[in-house]
């Protein structure tokens, strides 16, 4: 009997997994910076920008 079952689908190499992990971290950091930027702009303009008459 085989020790490891055959994996289904595409199997990534260690280098590809590392690259994917680094790319995911970079995307998460960029998204976090974007959120902080929007938050900072909202605070500079004033929270009242969220309160608008209908």
Rosetta silent file (secondary structure, phi, psi, omega in degrees, C-alpha in Angstrom):
SEQUENCE: XXXXXXXXXXXXXXXXXXXXXXXXXXXXXXXXXXXXXXXXXXXXXXXXXXXXXX
SCORE:     score description
SCORE:     0.000 S_00000001
   1 L     0.000  150.835 -179.330    0.000    0.000    0.000 S_00000001
   2 L   -80.920  142.452  177.947    1.121    3.545   -0.643 S_00000001
   3 L   -71.198  -43.221 -179.326    2.093    5.724    2.298 S_00000001
   4 L  -110.625  130.891  174.972    0.730    8.891    0.716 S_00000001
   5 L   -71.522  150.554  178.349   -2.481    8.949   -1.269 S_00000001
   6 L   -65.940  124.188  178.983   -2.255   10.551   -4.687 S_00000001
   7 L   -72.784  143.306  176.984   -3.359   14.186   -4.381 S_00000001
   8 L   -86.749  145.526  175.501   -6.125   15.318   -6.678 S_00000001
   9 L    83.901 -157.668 -175.500   -5.623   18.399   -8.803 S_00000001
  10 L   -87.384  134.253  177.428   -2.555   20.588   -9.089 S_00000001
  11 L  -109.039  123.439 -178.607    0.253   20.189   -6.572 S_00000001
  12 L   -86.378  147.405  175.090    2.382   23.279   -5.993 S_00000001
  13 L   -77.472  169.887  178.663    6.099   23.135   -5.392 S_00000001
  14 H   -59.559  -41.119 -179.718    7.627   24.670   -2.266 S_00000001
  15 H   -64.035  -39.806  179.489    8.738   27.712   -4.277 S_00000001
  16 H   -68.506  -38.970  178.039    5.231   28.201   -5.655 S_00000001
  17 H   -65.204  -40.716  178.496    3.686   27.880   -2.200 S_00000001
  18 H   -64.703  -42.116  178.875    6.152   30.426   -0.816 S_00000001
  19 H   -63.159  -42.244  179.277    5.409   32.781   -3.702 S_00000001
  20 H   -63.727  -42.484 -179.923    1.667   32.412   -3.149 S_00000001
  21 H   -63.048  -44.701  179.467    2.064   33.079    0.571 S_00000001
  22 H   -64.758  -39.261  178.812    4.147   36.215   -0.067 S_00000001
  23 H   -65.446  -40.667  179.069    1.654   37.454   -2.655 S_00000001
  24 H   -64.286  -40.864  178.383   -1.234   36.916   -0.241 S_00000001
  25 H   -65.002  -41.885  179.392    0.576   38.851    2.480 S_00000001
  26 H   -62.999  -41.527  178.678    1.329   41.690    0.051 S_00000001
  27 H   -65.327  -42.258  179.420   -2.322   41.882   -1.007 S_00000001
  28 H   -63.183  -42.568  178.990   -3.470   41.880    2.624 S_00000001
  29 H   -65.320  -42.008  178.883   -1.049   44.670    3.522 S_00000001
  30 H   -62.887  -41.046  178.518   -2.100   46.746    0.514 S_00000001
  31 H   -65.343  -40.611  177.400   -5.755   46.295    1.444 S_00000001
  32 H   -62.524  -41.863  177.973   -5.009   47.287    5.038 S_00000001
  33 H   -64.016  -40.083  179.012   -3.216   50.436    3.887 S_00000001
  34 H   -63.295  -42.454  177.954   -6.160   51.309    1.659 S_00000001
  35 H   -62.679  -45.111  178.651   -8.595   50.907    4.558 S_00000001
  36 H   -63.194  -37.090  178.152   -6.406   53.089    6.779 S_00000001
  37 H   -63.634  -46.590  177.804   -6.182   55.694    4.015 S_00000001
  38 H   -61.514  -41.220  179.038   -9.970   55.840    3.659 S_00000001
  39 H   -62.809  -45.222 -179.086  -10.320   56.069    7.431 S_00000001
  40 H   -63.542  -43.069  179.211   -7.764   58.883    7.650 S_00000001
  41 H   -63.188  -40.424  178.620   -9.415   60.843    4.840 S_00000001
  42 H   -63.386  -40.924 -179.833  -12.791   60.442    6.521 S_00000001
  43 H   -69.546  -36.358  179.439  -11.395   61.714    9.820 S_00000001
  44 H   -68.326  -42.684  179.390   -9.674   64.679    8.140 S_00000001
  45 H   -72.208  -20.892 -179.997  -12.824   65.669    6.275 S_00000001
  46 L   105.477  138.391 -179.826  -14.779   65.180    9.454 S_00000001
  47 H   -62.917  -17.512 -179.239  -17.111   62.410   10.537 S_00000001
  48 H   -65.728  -14.169  178.552  -20.042   64.656    9.588 S_00000001
  49 H   -63.532  -21.264  179.291  -19.428   63.670    5.970 S_00000001
  50 H   -82.462  -17.124 -178.708  -21.287   60.469    6.833 S_00000001
  51 L  -100.737  104.904 -178.334  -24.382   62.384    8.030 S_00000001
  52 L  -124.485  144.637  175.699  -26.223   63.676    4.992 S_00000001
  53 L   -69.127  146.076 -178.499  -29.794   64.858    4.609 S_00000001
  54 L   -80.869    0.000    0.000  -31.966   62.523    2.611 S_00000001
